């Protein structure tokens, strides 16, 4: 009976031990954020959820553990950069209640396209899952563009999830 109890306790504790330390806390906090996004998070809850994860990430990034695991620290930084980009773009929608944002010099839309240049190549329209819409031609010959906010937010969150898998793999190798 004691053996069974010990086996049960060990099976509960071992997964927790594999995420010990500041790096584990950071990855777990980001996994919690990812789970909230997968379950459906409102724009009101998104920024506070990012703040919670960012606290654990910042603690890790200031630790000796981060200095000793540079690849893991870089990966965790990338994950948070994707979530921060999603948050920034999502905030465009709120004051104007608009579904898109113009891409103009110095705008959030332009910064998002610089961070994710691959989305500018999408040929799909908004209704077909596209992220960038093309409009008319400006007097200087450039094409007017708009970013579809929901598509951009979803894309950045998807990229965060992809990078989180890499961070989790690096964490597993380090432990």
MIDOSE-1310 file (N, C-alpha, C; in nm, 2 decimals, decimal comma, always signed):
residues 175
xxxx	+0,08/-0,12/+0,00/+0,00/+0,00/+0,00/+0,09/+0,13/+0,00; +0,20/+0,12/+0,08/+0,29/+0,24/+0,08/+0,36/+0,26/-0,05; +0,39/+0,15/-0,12/+0,45/+0,16/-0,25/+0,36/+0,23/-0,35; +0,23/+0,19/-0,34/+0,13/+0,25/-0,43/+0,12/+0,40/-0,40
xxxx	+0,11/+0,44/-0,28/+0,10/+0,58/-0,24/+0,23/+0,66/-0,28; +0,35/+0,60/-0,26/+0,47/+0,66/-0,31/+0,47/+0,68/-0,46; +0,43/+0,58/-0,53/+0,42/+0,59/-0,68/+0,33/+0,70/-0,72; +0,22/+0,71/-0,66/+0,12/+0,81/-0,69/+0,18/+0,95/-0,66
xxxx	+0,24/+0,97/-0,55/+0,30/+1,10/-0,51/+0,41/+1,13/-0,61; +0,50/+1,04/-0,64/+0,60/+1,06/-0,74/+0,55/+1,10/-0,87; +0,45/+1,03/-0,92/+0,39/+1,07/-1,05/+0,33/+1,21/-1,05; +0,29/+1,26/-0,94/+0,23/+1,39/-0,93/+0,35/+1,49/-0,93
xxxx	+0,45/+1,46/-0,85/+0,56/+1,56/-0,83/+0,66/+1,57/-0,94; +0,68/+1,46/-1,01/+0,79/+1,46/-1,12/+0,76/+1,56/-1,23; +0,64/+1,57/-1,28/+0,62/+1,68/-1,38/+0,65/+1,82/-1,33; +0,61/+1,84/-1,20/+0,64/+1,97/-1,14/+0,79/+2,00/-1,13
xxxx	+0,86/+1,90/-1,09/+1,00/+1,91/-1,08/+1,07/+1,94/-1,21; +1,02/+1,89/-1,32/+1,09/+1,91/-1,45/+1,08/+2,06/-1,49; +0,99/+2,14/-1,43/+0,98/+2,28/-1,46/+1,02/+2,37/-1,34; +1,11/+2,31/-1,26/+1,16/+2,39/-1,14/+1,25/+2,50/-1,19
xxxx	+1,25/+2,61/-1,11/+1,34/+2,72/-1,14/+1,27/+2,83/-1,21; +1,34/+2,95/-1,23/+1,28/+3,06/-1,29/+1,24/+3,04/-1,44; +1,33/+2,95/-1,50/+1,29/+2,92/-1,64/+1,16/+2,84/-1,65; +1,15/+2,75/-1,56/+1,02/+2,67/-1,56/+0,90/+2,75/-1,53
xxxx	+0,92/+2,85/-1,43/+0,81/+2,94/-1,40/+0,77/+3,02/-1,52; +0,87/+3,07/-1,59/+0,84/+3,15/-1,71/+0,77/+3,08/-1,81; +0,82/+2,96/-1,84/+0,75/+2,87/-1,95/+0,61/+2,84/-1,90; +0,59/+2,80/-1,77/+0,46/+2,77/-1,72/+0,36/+2,89/-1,73
xxxx	+0,41/+3,01/-1,70/+0,33/+3,13/-1,71/+0,29/+3,15/-1,85; +0,38/+3,13/-1,95/+0,34/+3,15/-2,09/+0,25/+3,04/-2,13; +0,26/+2,92/-2,08/+0,17/+2,81/-2,12/+0,03/+2,84/-2,07; +0,02/+2,91/-1,95/-0,11/+2,95/-1,90/-0,17/+3,05/-1,99
xxxx	-0,09/+3,15/-2,03/-0,14/+3,25/-2,13/-0,19/+3,19/-2,26; -0,11/+3,09/-2,31/-0,15/+3,02/-2,43/-0,28/+2,95/-2,41; -0,30/+2,88/-2,29/-0,42/+2,81/-2,27/-0,54/+2,91/-2,26; -0,52/+3,02/-2,20/-0,63/+3,12/-2,20/-0,67/+3,17/-2,34
xxxx	-0,57/+3,19/-2,42/-0,59/+3,23/-2,56/-0,67/+3,12/-2,64; -0,63/+3,00/-2,62/-0,69/+2,88/-2,68/-0,84/+2,87/-2,64; -0,87/+2,90/-2,51/-1,00/+2,89/-2,46/-1,09/+3,01/-2,50; -1,03/+3,11/-2,55/-1,10/+3,23/-2,59/-1,09/+3,34/-2,48
xxxx	-1,01/+3,44/-2,51/-0,98/+3,54/-2,42/-1,03/+3,68/-2,47; -1,09/+3,76/-2,39/-1,14/+3,89/-2,44/-1,03/+3,99/-2,44; -1,05/+4,10/-2,52/-0,95/+4,20/-2,53/-0,93/+4,26/-2,39; -1,03/+4,27/-2,31/-1,01/+4,32/-2,17/-0,92/+4,24/-2,08
xxxx	-0,92/+4,11/-2,10/-0,84/+4,02/-2,02/-0,71/+3,99/-2,08; -0,68/+4,02/-2,21/-0,56/+3,99/-2,28/-0,44/+4,06/-2,22; -0,44/+4,19/-2,20/-0,33/+4,27/-2,15/-0,29/+4,22/-2,01; -0,39/+4,21/-1,91/-0,35/+4,16/-1,78/-0,29/+4,02/-1,78
xxxx	-0,34/+3,93/-1,87/-0,29/+3,80/-1,88/-0,14/+3,80/-1,93; -0,11/+3,89/-2,02/+0,02/+3,91/-2,07/+0,11/+3,96/-1,96; +0,06/+4,06/-1,88/+0,13/+4,11/-1,77/+0,17/+4,00/-1,67; +0,08/+3,91/-1,64/+0,11/+3,80/-1,55/+0,23/+3,72/-1,60
xxxx	+0,22/+3,68/-1,73/+0,33/+3,60/-1,79/+0,46/+3,68/-1,79; +0,45/+3,81/-1,83/+0,57/+3,89/-1,84/+0,64/+3,90/-1,71; +0,57/+3,90/-1,60/+0,64/+3,91/-1,47/+0,73/+3,79/-1,45; +0,68/+3,67/-1,47/+0,76/+3,55/-1,46/+0,88/+3,55/-1,56
xxxx	+0,85/+3,60/-1,68/+0,95/+3,60/-1,78/+1,06/+3,70/-1,74; +1,02/+3,82/-1,69/+1,12/+3,92/-1,65/+1,21/+3,87/-1,53; +1,15/+3,80/-1,44/+1,23/+3,74/-1,33/+1,33/+3,64/-1,38; +1,29/+3,56/-1,48/+1,38/+3,46/-1,54/+1,49/+3,53/-1,62
xxxx	+1,45/+3,63/-1,70/+1,55/+3,70/-1,78/+1,66/+3,77/-1,70; +1,63/+3,81/-1,57/+1,72/+3,88/-1,49/+1,81/+3,78/-1,40; +1,78/+3,65/-1,42/+1,84/+3,55/-1,34/+1,97/+3,50/-1,40; +2,05/+3,44/-1,32/+2,18/+3,37/-1,36/+2,14/+3,26/-1,46
xxxx	+2,03/+3,20/-1,43/+1,98/+3,08/-1,51/+1,96/+3,13/-1,66; +1,91/+3,25/-1,68/+1,90/+3,30/-1,82/+2,03/+3,32/-1,88; +2,13/+3,38/-1,80/+2,26/+3,40/-1,86/+2,33/+3,27/-1,89; +2,30/+3,16/-1,82/+2,35/+3,03/-1,85/+2,28/+2,96/-1,96
xxxx	+2,16/+3,00/-2,00/+2,08/+2,94/-2,10/+2,03/+3,04/-2,20; +2,13/+3,09/-2,28/+2,10/+3,20/-2,37/+2,00/+3,17/-2,47; +2,00/+3,05/-2,53/+1,91/+3,01/-2,63/+1,77/+3,01/-2,58; +1,75/+2,95/-2,46/+1,62/+2,95/-2,39/+1,57/+3,09/-2,37
xxxx	+1,66/+3,18/-2,31/+1,62/+3,32/-2,29/+1,57/+3,39/-2,41; +1,65/+3,36/-2,52/+1,61/+3,43/-2,65/+1,48/+3,37/-2,70; +1,45/+3,25/-2,69/+1,33/+3,19/-2,73/+1,21/+3,24/-2,65; +1,23/+3,25/-2,52/+1,12/+3,30/-2,43/+1,10/+3,45/-2,47
xxxx	+1,20/+3,52/-2,49/+1,19/+3,66/-2,54/+1,10/+3,67/-2,67; +1,13/+3,58/-2,76/+1,06/+3,58/-2,89/+0,91/+3,55/-2,86; +0,88/+3,46/-2,78/+0,74/+3,42/-2,74/+0,67/+3,55/-2,69; +0,73/+3,62/-2,60/+0,67/+3,74/-2,54/+0,66/+3,85/-2,65
xxxx	+0,75/+3,86/-2,74/+0,74/+3,96/-2,84/+0,62/+3,94/-2,93; +0,59/+3,81/-2,96/+0,47/+3,78/-3,04/+0,35/+3,82/-2,96; +0,34/+3,79/-2,83/+0,22/+3,82/-2,76/+0,21/+3,98/-2,74; +0,32/+4,05/-2,73/+0,32/+4,19/-2,72/+0,27/+4,25/-2,85
xxxx	+0,31/+4,20/-2,96/+0,27/+4,24/-3,09/+0,12/+4,22/-3,11; +0,07/+4,11/-3,07/-0,08/+4,08/-3,07/-0,15/+4,18/-2,99; -0,10/+4,21/-2,87/-0,17/+4,31/-2,78/-0,17/+4,45/-2,84; -0,06/+4,49/-2,90/-0,05/+4,62/-2,96/-0,15/+4,64/-3,07
xxxx	-0,16/+4,54/-3,16/-0,25/+4,54/-3,27/-0,40/+4,54/-3,22; -0,42/+4,45/-3,13/-0,56/+4,44/-3,08/-0,61/+4,57/-3,02; -0,52/+4,65/-2,96/-0,56/+4,78/-2,90/-0,60/+4,88/-3,01; -0,56/+4,86/-3,13/-0,60/+4,95/-3,24/-0,75/+4,95/-3,25
xxxx	-0,80/+4,83/-3,24/-0,95/+4,81/-3,27/-1,03/+4,88/-3,17; -0,99/+4,89/-3,05/-1,07/+4,94/-2,94/-1,12/+5,08/-2,95; -1,04/+5,18/-2,97/-1,09/+5,32/-2,97/-1,18/+5,34/-3,09; -1,16/+5,28/-3,20/-1,23/+5,31/-3,32/-1,34/+5,21/-3,35
xxxx	-1,34/+5,10/-3,28/-1,44/+4,99/-3,31/-1,43/+4,95/-3,46; -1,31/+4,95/-3,51/-1,29/+4,91/-3,65/-1,22/+4,78/-3,66; -1,24/+4,71/-3,77/-1,18/+4,58/-3,78/-1,05/+4,58/-3,85; -1,00/+4,70/-3,89/-0,87/+4,71/-3,96/-0,80/+4,83/-3,92
xxxx	-0,67/+4,83/-3,95/-0,58/+4,95/-3,92/-0,50/+4,98/-4,05; -0,49/+5,11/-4,08/-0,41/+5,15/-4,19/-0,27/+5,13/-4,17; -0,19/+5,10/-4,27/-0,05/+5,08/-4,27/+0,01/+5,21/-4,32; +0,05/+5,30/-4,23/+0,11/+5,43/-4,26/+0,24/+5,44/-4,19
xxxx	+0,33/+5,53/-4,24/+0,46/+5,55/-4,18/+0,45/+5,57/-4,03; +0,52/+5,49/-3,96/+0,53/+5,51/-3,81/+0,41/+5,45/-3,74; +0,32/+5,39/-3,81/+0,20/+5,33/-3,75/+0,22/+5,20/-3,69; +0,13/+5,16/-3,60/+0,13/+5,02/-3,55/+0,12/+4,92/-3,66
xxxx	+0,04/+4,95/-3,76/+0,03/+4,86/-3,87/+0,16/+4,84/-3,95; +0,23/+4,95/-3,97/+0,36/+4,94/-4,03/+0,46/+4,86/-3,95; +0,46/+4,88/-3,82/+0,55/+4,81/-3,73/+0,52/+4,66/-3,73; +0,39/+4,63/-3,74/+0,35/+4,49/-3,74/+0,40/+4,42/-3,87
xxxx	+0,38/+4,49/-3,98/+0,43/+4,44/-4,11/+0,58/+4,42/-4,11; +0,66/+4,51/-4,04/+0,80/+4,49/-4,03/+0,84/+4,37/-3,95; +0,76/+4,35/-3,84/+0,79/+4,23/-3,76/+0,75/+4,10/-3,83; +0,64/+4,11/-3,91/+0,59/+3,99/-3,98/+0,58/+4,02/-4,13
xxxx	+0,69/+4,03/-4,20/+0,68/+4,07/-4,34/+0,62/+3,96/-4,43; +0,62/+3,84/-4,38/+0,56/+3,73/-4,46/+0,41/+3,75/-4,48; +0,34/+3,82/-4,39/+0,19/+3,83/-4,41/+0,16/+3,93/-4,52; +0,25/+4,01/-4,56/+0,23/+4,10/-4,67/+0,21/+4,03/-4,80
xxxx	+0,25/+3,90/-4,81/+0,24/+3,83/-4,93/+0,11/+3,75/-4,95; +0,03/+3,76/-4,85/-0,10/+3,69/-4,85/-0,19/+3,74/-4,96; -0,24/+3,66/-5,05/-0,33/+3,70/-5,15/-0,48/+3,70/-5,12; -0,51/+3,64/-5,00/-0,65/+3,63/-4,96/-0,70/+3,76/-4,91
xxxx	-0,83/+3,77/-4,93/-0,90/+3,89/-4,88/-0,94/+3,86/-4,73; -0,98/+3,96/-4,66/-1,02/+3,95/-4,52/-1,11/+3,83/-4,50; -1,22/+3,82/-4,58/-1,32/+3,72/-4,56/-1,26/+3,58/-4,58; -1,15/+3,57/-4,65/-1,09/+3,44/-4,68/-0,97/+3,40/-4,59
xxxx	-0,96/+3,48/-4,49/-0,85/+3,45/-4,39/-0,73/+3,53/-4,41; -0,73/+3,63/-4,50/-0,62/+3,72/-4,52/-0,60/+3,81/-4,41; -0,48/+3,87/-4,40/-0,45/+3,96/-4,29/-0,42/+4,10/-4,35; -0,36/+4,11/-4,47/-0,34/+4,25/-4,53/-0,43/+4,27/-4,64
xxxx	-0,50/+4,38/-4,64/-0,59/+4,42/-4,75/-0,52/+4,53/-4,83; -0,53/+4,52/-4,96/-0,47/+4,62/-5,05/-0,58/+4,71/-5,09; -0,55/+4,84/-5,09/-0,65/+4,94/-5,14/-0,60/+5,01/-5,27; -0,63/+5,14/-5,28/-0,59/+5,21/-5,39/-0,44/+5,25/-5,39
xxxx	-0,40/+5,32/-5,50/-0,26/+5,36/-5,51/-0,25/+5,50/-5,46; -0,15/+5,53/-5,38/-0,13/+5,67/-5,33/-0,06/+5,75/-5,44; -0,06/+5,88/-5,42/+0,01/+5,97/-5,52/+0,16/+5,93/-5,54; +0,22/+5,88/-5,44/+0,37/+5,85/-5,45/+0,39/+5,71/-5,52
xxxx	+0,28/+5,64/-5,56/+0,29/+5,52/-5,63/+0,28/+5,39/-5,54; +0,28/+5,41/-5,41/+0,27/+5,30/-5,32/+0,13/+5,26/-5,30; +0,11/+5,13/-5,27/-0,03/+5,08/-5,25/-0,07/+5,10/-5,11; -0,19/+5,15/-5,09/-0,25/+5,16/-4,96/-0,28/+5,02/-4,90
xxxx	-0,25/+5,00/-4,78/-0,27/+4,87/-4,71/-0,34/+4,89/-4,58; -0,41/+4,79/-4,54/-0,47/+4,78/-4,41/-0,45/+4,64/-4,35; -0,43/+4,64/-4,22/-0,42/+4,51/-4,15/-0,55/+4,48/-4,09; -0,60/+4,36/-4,12/-0,72/+4,30/-4,05/-0,68/+4,27/-3,91
xxxx	-0,73/+4,34/-3,81/-0,69/+4,32/-3,67/-0,70/+4,18/-3,62; -0,82/+4,12/-3,64/-0,84/+3,99/-3,58/-0,75/+3,89/-3,64; -0,72/+3,90/-3,77/-0,63/+3,81/-3,84/-0,49/+3,83/-3,79; -0,45/+3,96/-3,77/-0,31/+3,99/-3,72/-0,29/+3,94/-3,58
xxxx	-0,39/+3,96/-3,49/-0,38/+3,91/-3,36/-0,37/+3,75/-3,36; -0,45/+3,69/-3,43/-0,45/+3,54/-3,44/-0,31/+3,49/-3,49; -0,26/+3,56/-3,59/-0,13/+3,52/-3,65/-0,02/+3,54/-3,55; -0,01/+3,65/-3,48/+0,09/+3,67/-3,38/+0,08/+3,56/-3,26
xxxx	-0,04/+3,53/-3,22/-0,06/+3,43/-3,12/-0,02/+3,29/-3,17; -0,05/+3,26/-3,29/+0,00/+3,14/-3,35/+0,15/+3,13/-3,35; +0,22/+3,24/-3,39/+0,36/+3,24/-3,39/+0,42/+3,22/-3,25; +0,35/+3,28/-3,15/+0,39/+3,27/-3,01/+0,38/+3,12/-2,97
xxxx	+0,28/+3,05/-3,01/+0,26/+2,91/-2,97/+0,37/+2,83/-3,04; +0,40/+2,86/-3,16/+0,51/+2,78/-3,23/+0,64/+2,80/-3,16; +0,67/+2,93/-3,12/+0,80/+2,95/-3,05/+0,80/+2,90/-2,91; +0,68/+2,89/-2,84/+0,67/+2,83/-2,71/+0,71/+2,68/-2,71
xxxx	+0,67/+2,61/-2,82/+0,71/+2,47/-2,83/+0,86/+2,46/-2,83; +0,93/+2,55/-2,90/+1,08/+2,55/-2,91/+1,13/+2,58/-2,77; +1,08/+2,68/-2,70/+1,12/+2,71/-2,56/+1,10/+2,60/-2,47; +0,99/+2,53/-2,48/+0,96/+2,41/-2,39/+1,06/+2,30/-2,42
xxxx	+1,09/+2,28/-2,55/+1,19/+2,18/-2,58/+1,33/+2,21/-2,53; +1,37/+2,34/-2,54/+1,50/+2,38/-2,48/+1,50/+2,36/-2,33; +1,39/+2,40/-2,27/+1,38/+2,38/-2,12/+1,39/+2,23/-2,08; +1,33/+2,15/-2,16/+1,33/+2,00/-2,13/+1,47/+1,95/-2,14
xxx	+1,55/+2,00/-2,24/+1,69/+1,96/-2,26/+1,78/+2,01/-2,15; +1,75/+2,12/-2,10/+1,83/+2,18/-1,99/+1,81/+2,12/-1,86; +1,69/+2,06/-1,84/+1,66/+2,00/-1,71/+1,69/+1,85/-1,70
